[in-house]
Amino acid sequence: MKRKIAAIFAADIAGYSRLVAEDEEETLRRLASYRQVTDDFIAKGGGRIFNTAGDAVLAEFPSAVEAVRCAIDIQESLRTRNMAYPPSRQMAFRIGITIGDVVERDGDLLGDGVNIAARLEGLAEVGGICISRAVHEQVANKLSVQFADIGAQEVKNIPTPVHAYMVAMRREDGTYATPQVKKPVKPAGSPQPNWMWPVAVTLVSLAAIGVGGFLYFTKLETQAVKVEAPAVSVSPAPSAAPTPAVAPAPVSTTPAPASKVATSPPPIGSTEKFAAASVPFVSERTRAAFGNEYVPATDFKAVSLNVGGFSAFVTGQVSEETAKTAAVEQCQKRADAAQSPRKCELYAVGDTVVYPHGKPPLPSQPWIRRDFATEHPFAARDTPLIRDQGKTRLETIYVPGRKTKAIALGPGGAYFFLTGIDAVDEALRRALESCGAIAGGPCLIVALDDNFAVPIPTTLRVTGFFKVAGNGVISPEVRDDVARRLTDATSGWNAVAVGAAGRTGLGLKAASEQAAVNGALADCVKRDSDCHVIAIGPFSVGPN
């Protein structure tokens, strides 16, 4: 590990969860498009993306000026793109930038600089940029933009207030908007206005009279009931180093910036009873701790977790609100310590599940079919759909990681991997749950330990997951038959070709990828013309 000073850039999409809930496929498609824009500007400005998680992007720049210029270019470019959509469907980033001392480990950056940049991003307006005073001092006289001083701001898990500035963003007419100045932290020891003293004395007097009257009329006994100290129990750390990483769409329990602590919405209408064996993302050992310690405990109690597998529970609290707050804070403290990029949320209050996102989407079982005819040694560079930064993470973290380990991949390029898990079933379950929650749909196990677990096409470029149902290029009357024949072909290489009229050809259970491709094309030309291959194994494919 080595230390260095760098300008840290943190960005994420405002209201991303709502956008995914309203239209998952369209949101993931646009995220990939917008990420291409951000990635291009970051590279152009000399920056390096060192972590991605869902809709979040973390990058380092050697120059604060280039970091801010890049942020402005990104916001203006995306503002233009958003004009094509109604306000409710616009996808806007918030960006935070600071200069800090960071530690580099396996290509990732850790430290207060990363955490502060993430907190500044949380202070930024939608479509806006928030920078630290250190950055402002570097860029104030070098860029022709305006800044609004919002003063010292208290941010989560940072012991001292952060002095911050908002960057004024250009409007559609070419003028610059004045950022909304947030309320600064009041300096410690600042004198109170003189008029406050009479008010304070009056309030204290009234309070004393009220308490005295209450004690007199209720004859409150001085022998109070003994209150036991609330129990706080933090679940064991994930045995793996969950390392989600994202391509077009989210992922990675890989080290990333501190997340925002936020409690889940109140459990309105929730009826699901807490069951330790059904808690997602966490290890089997953590589930056992829930069953042995949380379930039999009495109120007030709560459980919090994040999709990276971090969790905590508290019991014996003085109120429900205290239990909820303590559970989230304990979980977030552990997630922040491990640089997990995902925020902790309430999972259960008392014996009721209140998790607002429901159960993570999972594929149908079996989750993996071992076929030694198609398995071959894992190579990070050959992993489909994942960007180069993600492949680098796989090479530096997954490849040398301890067994049992697994990689789950989403159709939009989101992925999640775990290493050092106790059992294969747990590794598969947790990787699929976390990947599914981040991607917003079922994921696929593409690697187990040191081998690819599914056929990985090399003759054509992988463009996504292949699904027969609803496929627009396949004639509707043959879709059911194609789906059935592919389901029955559980070994060897499979390929699908289609012609101009939508008629298909299949190459099934072939000994090699090329044999499957040749078989599909030969079968297709018997029924149609202008045939081309659209699927190999579980993937849709296109020209390289």
DRENGUMAR-36623 format. One record per residue (C-alpha): residue number from 1; x, y, z. Coordinates in nm, 3 decimals, padded with zeros to 5 digits. Layout:
// DRENGUMAR-36623
(rec NUM,(X,Y,Z)),
...
This chain:
// DRENGUMAR-36623
(rec 1,(00.000,00.000,00.000)),
(rec 2,(00.117,00.352,-00.072)),
(rec 3,(-00.009,00.695,00.027)),
(rec 4,(-00.060,00.988,-00.205)),
(rec 5,(-00.246,01.316,-00.239)),
(rec 6,(-00.518,01.316,-00.504)),
(rec 7,(-00.830,01.502,-00.609)),
(rec 8,(-01.115,01.259,-00.540)),
(rec 9,(-01.431,01.276,-00.752)),
(rec 10,(-01.752,01.102,-00.628)),
(rec 11,(-02.080,01.092,-00.819)),
(rec 12,(-02.411,00.911,-00.804)),
(rec 13,(-02.760,00.946,-00.952)),
(rec 14,(-03.028,01.128,-00.754)),
(rec 15,(-03.339,00.912,-00.704)),
(rec 16,(-03.186,00.608,-00.874)),
(rec 17,(-03.389,00.353,-00.674)),
(rec 18,(-03.714,00.525,-00.775)),
(rec 19,(-03.612,00.531,-01.141)),
(rec 20,(-03.532,00.158,-01.134)),
(rec 21,(-03.860,00.077,-00.958)),
(rec 22,(-04.061,00.268,-01.220)),
(rec 23,(-03.888,00.126,-01.529)),
(rec 24,(-03.598,-00.109,-01.466)),
(rec 25,(-03.489,-00.189,-01.821)),
(rec 26,(-03.506,00.169,-01.947)),
(rec 27,(-03.318,00.297,-01.641)),
(rec 28,(-03.037,00.041,-01.675)),
(rec 29,(-03.008,00.114,-02.046)),
(rec 30,(-02.982,00.488,-01.985)),
(rec 31,(-02.739,00.433,-01.698)),
(rec 32,(-02.506,00.250,-01.935)),
(rec 33,(-02.535,00.535,-02.184)),
(rec 34,(-02.477,00.805,-01.922)),
(rec 35,(-02.188,00.613,-01.772)),
(rec 36,(-02.022,00.613,-02.112)),
(rec 37,(-02.044,00.992,-02.107)),
(rec 38,(-01.898,01.020,-01.757)),
(rec 39,(-01.623,00.767,-01.828)),
(rec 40,(-01.520,00.950,-02.146)),
(rec 41,(-01.499,01.288,-01.972)),
(rec 42,(-01.304,01.140,-01.680)),
(rec 43,(-01.052,00.982,-01.917)),
(rec 44,(-01.029,01.303,-02.119)),
(rec 45,(-00.950,01.498,-01.800)),
(rec 46,(-00.669,01.261,-01.704)),
(rec 47,(-00.872,01.090,-01.433)),
(rec 48,(-00.887,00.724,-01.337)),
(rec 49,(-01.199,00.543,-01.221)),
(rec 50,(-01.100,00.330,-00.923)),
(rec 51,(-01.440,00.211,-00.806)),
(rec 52,(-01.795,00.178,-00.931)),
(rec 53,(-02.095,00.055,-00.736)),
(rec 54,(-02.440,00.061,-00.888)),
(rec 55,(-02.504,00.419,-00.992)),
(rec 56,(-02.194,00.549,-00.808)),
(rec 57,(-01.861,00.641,-00.965)),
(rec 58,(-01.534,00.714,-00.784)),
(rec 59,(-01.239,00.861,-00.969)),
(rec 60,(-00.905,01.024,-00.892)),
(rec 61,(-00.745,01.318,-01.070)),
(rec 62,(-00.389,01.450,-01.042)),
(rec 63,(-00.531,01.804,-01.067)),
(rec 64,(-00.823,01.965,-00.880)),
(rec 65,(-00.876,02.196,-01.178)),
(rec 66,(-00.922,01.901,-01.414)),
(rec 67,(-01.153,01.727,-01.167)),
(rec 68,(-01.385,02.030,-01.142)),
(rec 69,(-01.369,02.099,-01.516)),
(rec 70,(-01.460,01.735,-01.580)),
(rec 71,(-01.753,01.755,-01.334)),
(rec 72,(-01.887,02.069,-01.506)),
(rec 73,(-01.859,01.908,-01.850)),
(rec 74,(-02.042,01.598,-01.728)),
(rec 75,(-02.326,01.795,-01.571)),
(rec 76,(-02.375,02.015,-01.875)),
(rec 77,(-02.367,01.720,-02.114)),
(rec 78,(-02.616,01.518,-01.909)),
(rec 79,(-02.841,01.823,-01.862)),
(rec 80,(-02.873,01.841,-02.241)),
(rec 81,(-02.953,01.470,-02.261)),
(rec 82,(-03.214,01.500,-01.986)),
(rec 83,(-03.407,01.761,-02.183)),
(rec 84,(-03.546,01.476,-02.393)),
(rec 85,(-03.723,01.326,-02.092)),
(rec 86,(-04.002,01.447,-01.861)),
(rec 87,(-03.884,01.577,-01.521)),
(rec 88,(-03.991,01.259,-01.342)),
(rec 89,(-03.769,01.045,-01.567)),
(rec 90,(-03.461,01.265,-01.581)),
(rec 91,(-03.140,01.103,-01.459)),
(rec 92,(-02.919,01.360,-01.288)),
(rec 93,(-02.590,01.313,-01.107)),
(rec 94,(-02.472,01.481,-00.789)),
(rec 95,(-02.094,01.524,-00.769)),
(rec 96,(-01.860,01.587,-00.477)),
(rec 97,(-01.487,01.667,-00.504)),
(rec 98,(-01.215,01.704,-00.244)),
(rec 99,(-00.835,01.686,-00.217)),
(rec 100,(-00.712,01.433,00.034)),
(rec 101,(-00.447,01.194,00.154)),
(rec 102,(-00.549,00.846,00.039)),
(rec 103,(-00.409,00.495,00.051)),
(rec 104,(-00.386,00.292,-00.269)),
(rec 105,(-00.446,-00.081,-00.237)),
(rec 106,(-00.483,-00.312,-00.535)),
(rec 107,(-00.581,-00.020,-00.753)),
(rec 108,(-00.850,00.099,-00.511)),
(rec 109,(-00.825,00.412,-00.297)),
(rec 110,(-00.920,00.424,00.071)),
(rec 111,(-00.916,00.690,00.338)),
(rec 112,(-01.080,01.010,00.457)),
(rec 113,(-01.038,01.174,00.117)),
(rec 114,(-01.268,00.915,-00.040)),
(rec 115,(-01.520,00.938,00.245)),
(rec 116,(-01.531,01.318,00.239)),
(rec 117,(-01.583,01.326,-00.139)),
(rec 118,(-01.879,01.090,-00.095)),
(rec 119,(-02.024,01.314,00.177)),
(rec 120,(-01.980,01.626,-00.037)),
(rec 121,(-02.166,01.447,-00.315)),
(rec 122,(-02.453,01.402,-00.070)),
(rec 123,(-02.456,01.778,-00.004)),
(rec 124,(-02.467,01.866,-00.374)),
(rec 125,(-02.788,01.969,-00.542)),
(rec 126,(-02.944,01.743,-00.804)),
(rec 127,(-02.741,01.808,-01.117)),
(rec 128,(-02.492,02.008,-00.909)),
(rec 129,(-02.136,01.998,-00.778)),
(rec 130,(-02.011,02.046,-00.422)),
(rec 131,(-01.639,02.093,-00.349)),
(rec 132,(-01.427,02.123,-00.037)),
(rec 133,(-01.241,02.439,00.063)),
(rec 134,(-00.911,02.279,-00.042)),
(rec 135,(-01.045,02.233,-00.394)),
(rec 136,(-01.191,02.586,-00.400)),
(rec 137,(-00.853,02.732,-00.313)),
(rec 138,(-00.697,02.549,-00.608)),
(rec 139,(-00.958,02.636,-00.873)),
(rec 140,(-01.110,02.971,-00.769)),
(rec 141,(-00.887,03.180,-00.997)),
(rec 142,(-00.841,02.923,-01.271)),
(rec 143,(-01.196,02.845,-01.385)),
(rec 144,(-01.454,03.098,-01.507)),
(rec 145,(-01.735,02.973,-01.284)),
(rec 146,(-01.898,03.109,-00.971)),
(rec 147,(-01.904,02.947,-00.629)),
(rec 148,(-02.135,02.978,-00.331)),
(rec 149,(-01.975,02.940,00.012)),
(rec 150,(-02.205,02.718,00.221)),
(rec 151,(-01.976,02.720,00.524)),
(rec 152,(-01.876,02.435,00.750)),
(rec 153,(-02.106,02.134,00.715)),
(rec 154,(-02.142,01.844,00.956)),
(rec 155,(-02.134,01.517,00.765)),
(rec 156,(-02.184,01.159,00.877)),
(rec 157,(-01.884,00.978,01.029)),
(rec 158,(-01.644,01.270,00.970)),
(rec 159,(-01.539,01.406,01.313)),
(rec 160,(-01.478,01.767,01.208)),
(rec 161,(-01.710,01.984,00.993)),
(rec 162,(-01.619,02.015,00.625)),
(rec 163,(-01.609,02.364,00.476)),
(rec 164,(-01.779,02.338,00.139)),
(rec 165,(-01.869,02.537,-00.172)),
(rec 166,(-02.134,02.487,-00.439)),
(rec 167,(-02.044,02.534,-00.805)),
(rec 168,(-02.291,02.755,-00.995)),
(rec 169,(-02.427,02.556,-01.291)),
(rec 170,(-02.518,02.710,-01.627)),
(rec 171,(-02.888,02.737,-01.716)),
(rec 172,(-03.035,02.663,-02.057)),
(rec 173,(-03.026,03.036,-02.149)),
(rec 174,(-02.652,03.054,-02.078)),
(rec 175,(-02.678,03.230,-01.740)),
(rec 176,(-02.561,03.073,-01.415)),
(rec 177,(-02.789,02.959,-01.137)),
(rec 178,(-02.711,03.060,-00.779)),
(rec 179,(-02.679,02.748,-00.564)),
(rec 180,(-02.903,02.717,-00.261)),
(rec 181,(-02.682,02.791,00.039)),
(rec 182,(-02.719,02.521,00.301)),
(rec 183,(-02.722,02.616,00.667)),
(rec 184,(-02.364,02.611,00.799)),
(rec 185,(-02.260,02.454,01.125)),
(rec 186,(-02.274,02.704,01.410)),
(rec 187,(-01.922,02.770,01.540)),
(rec 188,(-01.856,02.617,01.878)),
(rec 189,(-01.872,02.861,02.165)),
(rec 190,(-02.040,03.137,01.964)),
(rec 191,(-02.225,03.382,02.190)),
(rec 192,(-02.601,03.360,02.215)),
(rec 193,(-02.806,03.673,02.140)),
(rec 194,(-02.890,03.875,02.451)),
(rec 195,(-03.263,03.828,02.399)),
(rec 196,(-03.222,03.451,02.443)),
(rec 197,(-03.143,03.474,02.815)),
(rec 198,(-03.490,03.591,02.935)),
(rec 199,(-03.656,03.329,02.716)),
(rec 200,(-03.429,03.054,02.848)),
(rec 201,(-03.490,03.154,03.212)),
(rec 202,(-03.868,03.160,03.155)),
(rec 203,(-03.866,02.815,02.990)),
(rec 204,(-03.655,02.664,03.268)),
(rec 205,(-03.888,02.809,03.532)),
(rec 206,(-04.198,02.675,03.361)),
(rec 207,(-04.037,02.335,03.325)),
(rec 208,(-03.948,02.326,03.694)),
(rec 209,(-04.303,02.419,03.794)),
(rec 210,(-04.445,02.150,03.565)),
(rec 211,(-04.216,01.878,03.697)),
(rec 212,(-04.288,01.974,04.058)),
(rec 213,(-04.662,01.961,03.998)),
(rec 214,(-04.635,01.625,03.825)),
(rec 215,(-04.436,01.475,04.112)),
(rec 216,(-04.676,01.613,04.370)),
(rec 217,(-04.999,01.498,04.212)),
(rec 218,(-04.876,01.156,04.103)),
(rec 219,(-04.672,01.094,04.421)),
(rec 220,(-04.400,00.945,04.205)),
(rec 221,(-04.205,00.683,04.394)),
(rec 222,(-03.832,00.729,04.417)),
(rec 223,(-03.776,00.355,04.386)),
(rec 224,(-03.775,00.333,04.009)),
(rec 225,(-03.800,00.007,03.821)),
(rec 226,(-03.456,-00.117,03.724)),
(rec 227,(-03.387,-00.075,03.353)),
(rec 228,(-03.147,-00.322,03.200)),
(rec 229,(-02.876,-00.187,02.974)),
(rec 230,(-02.984,-00.227,02.611)),
(rec 231,(-02.805,-00.505,02.428)),
(rec 232,(-02.631,-00.422,02.106)),
(rec 233,(-02.516,-00.712,01.894)),
(rec 234,(-02.327,-00.663,01.574)),
(rec 235,(-02.339,-00.957,01.339)),
(rec 236,(-02.010,-01.115,01.236)),
(rec 237,(-01.832,-00.957,00.942)),
(rec 238,(-01.897,-01.123,00.610)),
(rec 239,(-01.654,-01.407,00.580)),
(rec 240,(-01.592,-01.308,00.223)),
(rec 241,(-01.458,-00.992,00.088)),
(rec 242,(-01.777,-00.911,-00.100)),
(rec 243,(-01.651,-00.723,-00.394)),
(rec 244,(-01.928,-00.608,-00.615)),
(rec 245,(-01.823,-00.413,-00.915)),
(rec 246,(-02.024,-00.250,-01.183)),
(rec 247,(-02.016,-00.205,-01.549)),
(rec 248,(-02.307,-00.024,-01.715)),
(rec 249,(-02.516,-00.095,-01.415)),
(rec 250,(-02.428,-00.131,-01.044)),
(rec 251,(-02.218,-00.357,-00.836)),
(rec 252,(-01.948,-00.441,-00.593)),
(rec 253,(-01.889,-00.500,-00.232)),
(rec 254,(-01.551,-00.398,-00.321)),
(rec 255,(-01.406,-00.122,-00.113)),
(rec 256,(-01.569,00.206,-00.199)),
(rec 257,(-01.673,00.528,-00.031)),
(rec 258,(-01.869,00.565,00.284)),
(rec 259,(-02.239,00.527,00.218)),
(rec 260,(-02.523,00.742,00.334)),
(rec 261,(-02.702,00.623,00.644)),
(rec 262,(-03.075,00.621,00.593)),
(rec 263,(-03.346,00.434,00.771)),
(rec 264,(-03.609,00.252,00.571)),
(rec 265,(-03.962,00.382,00.536)),
(rec 266,(-04.197,00.294,00.822)),
(rec 267,(-04.341,-00.058,00.807)),
(rec 268,(-04.679,00.050,00.677)),
(rec 269,(-04.888,-00.251,00.587)),
(rec 270,(-04.599,-00.495,00.633)),
(rec 271,(-04.709,-00.840,00.749)),
(rec 272,(-04.410,-01.064,00.679)),
(rec 273,(-04.278,-01.223,00.996)),
(rec 274,(-03.904,-01.217,01.054)),
(rec 275,(-03.738,-01.550,00.976)),
(rec 276,(-03.365,-01.584,01.031)),
(rec 277,(-03.326,-01.839,00.752)),
(rec 278,(-03.470,-01.595,00.495)),
(rec 279,(-03.252,-01.290,00.561)),
(rec 280,(-03.076,-01.209,00.230)),
(rec 281,(-02.712,-01.112,00.160)),
(rec 282,(-02.570,-01.233,00.493)),
(rec 283,(-02.373,-01.548,00.575)),
(rec 284,(-02.519,-01.864,00.724)),
(rec 285,(-02.333,-01.789,01.047)),
(rec 286,(-02.504,-01.451,01.067)),
(rec 287,(-02.840,-01.615,01.003)),
(rec 288,(-02.768,-01.852,01.290)),
(rec 289,(-02.688,-01.556,01.518)),
(rec 290,(-03.021,-01.398,01.422)),
(rec 291,(-03.201,-01.721,01.510)),
(rec 292,(-03.021,-01.778,01.838)),
(rec 293,(-03.005,-01.423,01.973)),
(rec 294,(-03.243,-01.189,01.790)),
(rec 295,(-03.553,-01.405,01.747)),
(rec 296,(-03.600,-01.497,02.116)),
(rec 297,(-03.524,-01.142,02.238)),
(rec 298,(-03.808,-00.913,02.338)),
(rec 299,(-03.876,-00.563,02.214)),
(rec 300,(-03.751,-00.313,02.144)),
(rec 301,(-03.524,-00.459,01.876)),
(rec 302,(-03.427,-00.408,01.511)),
(rec 303,(-03.209,-00.549,01.231)),
(rec 304,(-03.022,-00.351,00.965)),
(rec 305,(-02.823,-00.472,00.662)),
(rec 306,(-02.685,-00.375,00.324)),
(rec 307,(-02.655,-00.567,-00.001)),
(rec 308,(-02.284,-00.619,00.055)),
(rec 309,(-02.354,-00.857,00.345)),
(rec 310,(-02.292,-00.621,00.638)),
(rec 311,(-02.552,-00.631,00.915)),
(rec 312,(-02.620,-00.556,01.279)),
(rec 313,(-02.902,-00.605,01.527)),
(rec 314,(-02.990,-00.454,01.862)),
(rec 315,(-03.221,-00.579,02.136)),
(rec 316,(-03.347,-00.450,02.471)),
(rec 317,(-03.367,-00.086,02.359)),
(rec 318,(-03.576,00.175,02.541)),
(rec 319,(-03.799,00.251,02.240)),
(rec 320,(-03.866,00.143,01.883)),
(rec 321,(-03.705,00.458,01.742)),
(rec 322,(-03.393,00.400,01.950)),
(rec 323,(-03.372,00.041,01.824)),
(rec 324,(-03.407,00.145,01.459)),
(rec 325,(-03.147,00.419,01.486)),
(rec 326,(-02.898,00.202,01.676)),
(rec 327,(-02.928,-00.090,01.432)),
(rec 328,(-02.864,00.127,01.126)),
(rec 329,(-02.576,00.314,01.289)),
(rec 330,(-02.407,-00.007,01.403)),
(rec 331,(-02.440,-00.161,01.058)),
(rec 332,(-02.320,00.153,00.883)),
(rec 333,(-02.021,00.179,01.113)),
(rec 334,(-01.906,-00.164,01.004)),
(rec 335,(-01.980,-00.098,00.638)),
(rec 336,(-01.789,00.231,00.646)),
(rec 337,(-01.491,00.066,00.817)),
(rec 338,(-01.472,-00.181,00.527)),
(rec 339,(-01.536,00.091,00.266)),
(rec 340,(-01.854,-00.082,00.150)),
(rec 341,(-02.025,00.137,-00.110)),
(rec 342,(-02.381,00.041,-00.017)),
(rec 343,(-02.587,00.206,00.257)),
(rec 344,(-02.735,00.012,00.547)),
(rec 345,(-03.114,00.000,00.573)),
(rec 346,(-03.363,-00.137,00.821)),
(rec 347,(-03.457,-00.496,00.752)),
(rec 348,(-03.675,-00.576,01.052)),
(rec 349,(-03.831,-00.393,01.345)),
(rec 350,(-03.938,-00.624,01.624)),
(rec 351,(-04.059,-00.944,01.461)),
(rec 352,(-04.177,-00.777,01.138)),
(rec 353,(-03.979,-00.740,00.815)),
(rec 354,(-03.985,-00.378,00.696)),
(rec 355,(-03.722,-00.394,00.419)),
(rec 356,(-03.867,-00.170,00.144)),
(rec 357,(-03.708,-00.349,-00.152)),
(rec 358,(-03.858,-00.693,-00.093)),
(rec 359,(-03.675,-01.016,-00.167)),
(rec 360,(-03.388,-00.989,-00.416)),
(rec 361,(-03.469,-01.139,-00.758)),
(rec 362,(-03.315,-01.482,-00.808)),
(rec 363,(-03.298,-01.709,-01.113)),
(rec 364,(-03.472,-02.044,-01.108)),
(rec 365,(-03.277,-02.338,-00.968)),
(rec 366,(-03.045,-02.509,-01.023)),
(rec 367,(-02.827,-02.200,-00.994)),
(rec 368,(-02.538,-02.377,-01.159)),
(rec 369,(-02.493,-02.683,-01.381)),
(rec 370,(-02.145,-02.830,-01.387)),
(rec 371,(-02.060,-02.922,-01.744)),
(rec 372,(-01.697,-03.014,-01.788)),
(rec 373,(-01.739,-03.003,-02.166)),
(rec 374,(-01.776,-02.625,-02.155)),
(rec 375,(-01.598,-02.526,-01.833)),
(rec 376,(-01.253,-02.377,-01.875)),
(rec 377,(-01.009,-02.182,-01.657)),
(rec 378,(-01.127,-01.840,-01.546)),
(rec 379,(-00.961,-01.539,-01.709)),
(rec 380,(-01.075,-01.194,-01.601)),
(rec 381,(-01.018,-01.049,-01.948)),
(rec 382,(-01.272,-01.293,-02.096)),
(rec 383,(-01.556,-01.210,-01.856)),
(rec 384,(-01.840,-01.074,-02.071)),
(rec 385,(-02.026,-00.742,-02.029)),
(rec 386,(-01.789,-00.609,-01.760)),
(rec 387,(-01.586,-00.292,-01.821)),
(rec 388,(-01.208,-00.288,-01.811)),
(rec 389,(-01.200,-00.142,-01.459)),
(rec 390,(-01.414,-00.429,-01.337)),
(rec 391,(-01.195,-00.684,-01.510)),
(rec 392,(-00.895,-00.533,-01.336)),
(rec 393,(-01.067,-00.580,-01.001)),
(rec 394,(-01.142,-00.941,-01.083)),
(rec 395,(-00.779,-00.996,-01.178)),
(rec 396,(-00.639,-00.835,-00.863)),
(rec 397,(-00.896,-00.950,-00.604)),
(rec 398,(-01.100,-01.245,-00.729)),
(rec 399,(-00.824,-01.445,-00.899)),
(rec 400,(-00.596,-01.464,-00.590)),
(rec 401,(-00.893,-01.489,-00.352)),
(rec 402,(-00.950,-01.792,-00.131)),
(rec 403,(-01.205,-02.058,-00.220)),
(rec 404,(-01.496,-02.093,-00.216)),
(rec 405,(-01.554,-01.798,-00.448)),
(rec 406,(-01.813,-01.709,-00.711)),
(rec 407,(-01.905,-01.432,-00.957)),
(rec 408,(-02.265,-01.340,-01.040)),
(rec 409,(-02.331,-01.130,-01.350)),
(rec 410,(-02.636,-00.921,-01.442)),
(rec 411,(-02.771,-00.867,-01.796)),
(rec 412,(-02.666,-00.501,-01.798)),
(rec 413,(-02.310,-00.566,-01.681)),
(rec 414,(-02.367,-00.538,-01.307)),
(rec 415,(-02.174,-00.800,-01.115)),
(rec 416,(-02.093,-00.912,-00.762)),
(rec 417,(-01.831,-01.154,-00.638)),
(rec 418,(-01.736,-01.316,-00.309)),
(rec 419,(-01.425,-01.499,-00.196)),
(rec 420,(-01.341,-01.714,00.105)),
(rec 421,(-01.696,-01.843,00.164)),
(rec 422,(-01.749,-02.156,00.374)),
(rec 423,(-01.965,-02.351,00.128)),
(rec 424,(-02.057,-02.352,-00.241)),
(rec 425,(-02.432,-02.312,-00.180)),
(rec 426,(-02.375,-02.007,00.038)),
(rec 427,(-02.139,-01.849,-00.215)),
(rec 428,(-02.391,-01.898,-00.496)),
(rec 429,(-02.685,-01.774,-00.292)),
(rec 430,(-02.516,-01.460,-00.160)),
(rec 431,(-02.359,-01.365,-00.494)),
(rec 432,(-02.694,-01.401,-00.673)),
(rec 433,(-02.887,-01.214,-00.402)),
(rec 434,(-02.650,-00.918,-00.394)),
(rec 435,(-02.610,-00.903,-00.772)),
(rec 436,(-02.986,-00.931,-00.822)),
(rec 437,(-03.057,-00.652,-00.574)),
(rec 438,(-02.808,-00.422,-00.744)),
(rec 439,(-02.897,-00.511,-01.104)),
(rec 440,(-03.270,-00.510,-01.038)),
(rec 441,(-03.320,-00.853,-01.197)),
(rec 442,(-03.198,-01.213,-01.183)),
(rec 443,(-02.825,-01.263,-01.233)),
(rec 444,(-02.622,-01.557,-01.360)),
(rec 445,(-02.334,-01.742,-01.196)),
(rec 446,(-02.054,-01.713,-01.452)),
(rec 447,(-01.761,-01.836,-01.244)),
(rec 448,(-01.711,-02.071,-00.953)),
(rec 449,(-01.368,-02.092,-00.793)),
(rec 450,(-01.111,-02.092,-01.076)),
(rec 451,(-01.334,-02.191,-01.368)),
(rec 452,(-01.597,-02.030,-01.586)),
(rec 453,(-01.922,-02.207,-01.498)),
(rec 454,(-02.102,-02.128,-01.826)),
(rec 455,(-01.996,-02.127,-02.191)),
(rec 456,(-01.821,-01.796,-02.268)),
(rec 457,(-01.846,-01.696,-02.635)),
(rec 458,(-01.529,-01.581,-02.810)),
(rec 459,(-01.627,-01.591,-03.180)),
(rec 460,(-01.885,-01.313,-03.136)),
(rec 461,(-01.931,-01.024,-02.891)),
(rec 462,(-02.162,-01.080,-02.593)),
(rec 463,(-02.436,-00.813,-02.581)),
(rec 464,(-02.655,-00.940,-02.296)),
(rec 465,(-02.852,-01.238,-02.168)),
(rec 466,(-03.047,-01.438,-02.425)),
(rec 467,(-03.420,-01.484,-02.370)),
(rec 468,(-03.646,-01.653,-02.621)),
(rec 469,(-03.973,-01.521,-02.475)),
(rec 470,(-04.061,-01.189,-02.636)),
(rec 471,(-03.757,-01.195,-02.865)),
(rec 472,(-03.851,-00.965,-03.150)),
(rec 473,(-03.637,-01.128,-03.421)),
(rec 474,(-03.767,-01.482,-03.365)),
(rec 475,(-04.101,-01.568,-03.523)),
(rec 476,(-04.363,-01.594,-03.243)),
(rec 477,(-04.489,-01.935,-03.353)),
(rec 478,(-04.150,-02.103,-03.300)),
(rec 479,(-04.045,-01.937,-02.973)),
(rec 480,(-04.195,-02.201,-02.742)),
(rec 481,(-04.027,-02.483,-02.936)),
(rec 482,(-03.689,-02.304,-02.931)),
(rec 483,(-03.716,-02.241,-02.558)),
(rec 484,(-03.807,-02.604,-02.488)),
(rec 485,(-03.522,-02.746,-02.698)),
(rec 486,(-03.267,-02.513,-02.535)),
(rec 487,(-03.391,-02.610,-02.188)),
(rec 488,(-03.349,-02.978,-02.270)),
(rec 489,(-02.994,-02.925,-02.402)),
(rec 490,(-02.816,-02.916,-02.066)),
(rec 491,(-02.467,-03.010,-02.182)),
(rec 492,(-02.222,-02.897,-02.446)),
(rec 493,(-02.231,-02.580,-02.655)),
(rec 494,(-02.562,-02.438,-02.784)),
(rec 495,(-02.617,-02.169,-03.047)),
(rec 496,(-02.921,-02.005,-03.207)),
(rec 497,(-02.934,-01.853,-03.555)),
(rec 498,(-03.223,-01.664,-03.714)),
(rec 499,(-03.307,-01.565,-04.071)),
(rec 500,(-03.480,-01.272,-04.240)),
(rec 501,(-03.826,-01.423,-04.187)),
(rec 502,(-03.766,-01.501,-03.818)),
(rec 503,(-03.718,-01.874,-03.866)),
(rec 504,(-03.449,-02.027,-03.647)),
(rec 505,(-03.174,-02.282,-03.658)),
(rec 506,(-03.024,-02.453,-03.353)),
(rec 507,(-02.686,-02.608,-03.289)),
(rec 508,(-02.725,-02.811,-02.969)),
(rec 509,(-02.494,-03.012,-02.743)),
(rec 510,(-02.195,-02.942,-02.965)),
(rec 511,(-01.841,-03.026,-02.860)),
(rec 512,(-01.713,-02.674,-02.928)),
(rec 513,(-01.835,-02.318,-02.976)),
(rec 514,(-01.754,-02.320,-03.347)),
(rec 515,(-01.936,-02.651,-03.396)),
(rec 516,(-02.248,-02.507,-03.229)),
(rec 517,(-02.231,-02.194,-03.449)),
(rec 518,(-02.187,-02.397,-03.767)),
(rec 519,(-02.473,-02.628,-03.669)),
(rec 520,(-02.710,-02.337,-03.597)),
(rec 521,(-02.634,-02.169,-03.929)),
(rec 522,(-02.669,-02.494,-04.126)),
(rec 523,(-03.003,-02.565,-03.958)),
(rec 524,(-03.128,-02.210,-04.021)),
(rec 525,(-03.053,-02.201,-04.396)),
(rec 526,(-03.281,-02.502,-04.442)),
(rec 527,(-03.578,-02.279,-04.349)),
(rec 528,(-03.474,-01.919,-04.410)),
(rec 529,(-03.229,-01.685,-04.579)),
(rec 530,(-02.974,-01.430,-04.456)),
(rec 531,(-02.916,-01.632,-04.137)),
(rec 532,(-02.694,-01.504,-03.857)),
(rec 533,(-02.616,-01.621,-03.503)),
(rec 534,(-02.794,-01.434,-03.222)),
(rec 535,(-02.711,-01.650,-02.918)),
(rec 536,(-02.431,-01.869,-02.790)),
(rec 537,(-02.481,-02.046,-02.459)),
(rec 538,(-02.681,-01.822,-02.222)),
(rec 539,(-02.577,-01.501,-02.399)),
(rec 540,(-02.709,-01.294,-02.685)),
(rec 541,(-02.429,-01.207,-02.927)),
(rec 542,(-02.349,-00.965,-03.207)),
(rec 543,(-02.059,-00.881,-03.437)),
(rec 544,(-01.722,-00.816,-03.272)),
